[in-house]
């Protein structure tokens, strides 16, 4: 009876060992960084407020990173100074404020070192209110994570390329790093 019990313990132990995969020393080394976006577009692009959350997972072994962001946009007060003219140009209506959402993703982006941090570049998927963005699907993104002498990773700069420039402009969207591990 004791022999069978010991045999089962050995089998279960072996199964747990095999299911656990490679040990930490052989597994991928990952860095997870997350934060928030808070910025405005330039007035020439319609003066939009942008607010959202983002995260980045860096696989230091492969030199690739995955970036995701979820943000909302609506007309900034600056858009209404001077007030737009025409029928229905009331700053207190949702149709004029035009609130909408975007989900942004860069999968397996290329990571390169830059002064004070690193940069991730690659093709970007950008949605508009959960569907295909009206400005097009040929998009790219550059994500810069930088810091200083007191905080290693403190800043995010998200810059779009391709069709997304029509909507977001070509200037970096600023964000802050909340935590990394």
N, C-alpha and C positions, 0 to 999 in steps of 0.2 A: 504494500500500500504506500509506504514511504517512498519507494523507488519511483512509482508512477507519479506521485505528487512532485517529486524533484524533477522528473522528466518534463512535466507540464510547466513548471516554473522556468526551466531552461528554454523550452520552446517559446513561451510567452516573452521571455527576456530577449531571445534572438529576434522575434518578430518586432518588438519595440525598437531594438537597435537598428534593424534594417529599415523600418519605416521612418526613422528619424532623419535619414539622409546623411550627407557628409557633416562632419563636425564643424564647429565654428571656425577653426583654423583654415578649413578648405572652402567654406561657404563664401558667398559674395559679401563684400564689405559695402555697406550702404550708408548713405547720409540722407536723412529726411529733414527738409526745411519747409516751413510754412509761414504764412503771414497774410497781410491785407493790402488791398489796392485802394488808394484814395487820390484822385487827380482830376484835372479838367483838360479837355482838348483845347487847342488854340482857337481863338474866336473865328478865324477863317474857316474852320471846320464845323461851325455852328455852335460853339461853346456848350459842350456837354459835360456834366458831372459823371464821374465813373467811380463806383465803389464796389468792392468785392473781396473775395478770399482766394488764396492760391496755395498750392503745395508743389514741391519738387522732390523727387526721389532720384538720387545720384548713385549709380552703381560704379564704385571706384575701380573695380576690376575690369569692366568692359569699357569704361570711359563714355558711357551713355547715360542719359537722364530722361525721366518722364516728368512733364510739367502739366498741371491742370489749373484752371482758374474758372471761377463763376463770378460774374459781375453784372451789375445793373447800370443803366445809363438813363439820364433824362436831361432835358434842357436846363442849363445853369441860369441863375438870375441874370448874369451878364448878357445872356441872349436877349433879354427884354429891355436893355438900356442902350440905345433908345428902343421903345417898344416896337415890335414888328407891326407893320401896317396891314390893312386888309380885313375882311370879314372874318370873325372868329379868332382874332389874334389876342385873346384874353389869356394872360399868364396864369390864371387860376383854373384853367381847364386841362384835363388830362390829354386831350387830343393835341394841344399845343405843346405841352411839356413832353409828350411822346416818351413815356417810360417804356423801357424794353430791357431784355436780358441777353447775355452772351455767355456761352460756355466755350472755353479755349483749351485745346490740348496739343501738346507736342510729345510724341512718343518716340523713344530711343533717339533723342536729339544728341548731337555731337557736343562734347564738352571740351573746352579749351581754357587754359589759364589766362587771366588778364590781371593787370595791376590791381591788387587789393582783393582778388577773388577769382571767380570763374564765369565763363559764358557758355550758354547752351543755345544751339541753333538747330533749326530743322523745319520741315513742313508743318504747318499748323492747321488744325481743324477748328473752325470758328462757326458757332451757331448763332442764329438770331431768333429769340423767343422759342428755342427748342427745335427749330427747323433750319433749313439751309439759309444762310445769311444772304440778304438781298444784294450785297455788294459783290458776291462771287465766292468761288471755292479755291482759287489759286492763291493760297496764303502761306506765308512763312513767318517765323517769329525768332527774335533774338532775346534771350533772357540773361541779364547780367545780375549776378549776386556778388555784392561787394561789402566791405566793412572797413574798419579802421583799427587803430592800435588798442582801443578799449573793448570794442565789440567786433568779433571776427566776421560775423555775417549780420549786417544791419539793414542793407538796402537792396531793393529789387528795381530794375529798370526793364520794362517789357516794351520792345519795339517791333512793330509789325512791318512786313514786306508784302508785296503782291497786291491783290485786290483789297485787302483789309485797310490799306493806306487811305482809300477813298472814304472810309468811315472813321477810323481812329486817328488819321494823320500819320506823319512820319517821325514825330517826336516820341521819346520814351515815355511810357506811362509809369509813374512812380508808385512804389509800394514799400512796405516796411516788413522786415523779418520779425516774426513774433517768437519763434523758437526753432531750434535745430537739435538733432540727436543722431 
